[in-house]
Amino acid sequence: MLLFGGFGSKVMLEIVEQLDAAKLPLQLVVICGKNDKLAEAFSRAEMGLAVAHRGFTKEVHRLMRAADFLIGKPGPGSVPKR
């Protein structure tokens, strides 16, 4: 799972491209937040990885529970609620 806050970050696309180039057997959920341009870039991207992108969501805690790992910036949104 990639999570860089409520507005996402263009660096997320670079990270996913690097993971794709590594040919790792991954499935990714990318939270783009309110960044429509980033979501559009993921919609157009052709990659070997299975990538599901989402816009702003209040369901981050559920997605985090399903994830094996998180790539993101530190902040209150990256600490799961109990």
N, C-alpha and C positions, 0 to 999 in steps of 0.2 A: 504494500500500500504506500502510495506517495501522498503526502499531505503538507502543504506549505501555507496554511492559513486560509482565511476567508476570501482572499483574492488570488490564490495560487501564485505561481512564479514561472517565468519562461524557462528557468533552469530545469524545471521538471521534464520538459521535452528533451533536453540534452541528456538527462539522466536515463530516461527510457531508451533513447537511441543507443547509449553506451551499453545498457543491459541487453538490448536486442543484439548488438554486435558481439556480445560475449556468448551468445547462443546458449544461454542458460534455460533450463526447463521451468519457466516462470509464468504465472498468470498475475497480472497487475490490476489493481484498482487505483485510479488516479483521481483525486478530488481537486477539481479546477476552481472550486468556489464560485465567485461572481465574475470570474475572468472568462468572458464569452470568446475572446480571441484565442485563448489557450485551448478551450474546449473544441473550437473549430479546427485548430491545428491538429489536435489528436484525432478528430473525425477524418481529416484528409490524409493522415500519416499511414503509410503502408509498412507494416512491421511483421516479423515472424512471431513475435510475442502476442499472447492474448492480452489485450489491454481494454479494460472497461473504464471509461471516464465518466465522471459525475460532476454536476454543478454543485452549487451550495446545497448542503444537506444538514439536517439536524440529527441524522442517523450515523454520525461518525463513530459513536461508541459501538454500534452493532458491527460496522465494517471493521473496526479495529479488533473486535473479538474474533472475527473470522480470519484475520490476517496472521501470517507467520512472522512478518517483520514490517517495520515502518521506516520509511525514509522521509525525513522532513526537517523542519526547523524547530527549535525548542519553543515551547509556549504552552499556555493552558489548554489549547486544542489538541495537543499531542499526549495528554495525560488522561488515560481512561477513567471514567467515573465508576465507582463501585456501587 
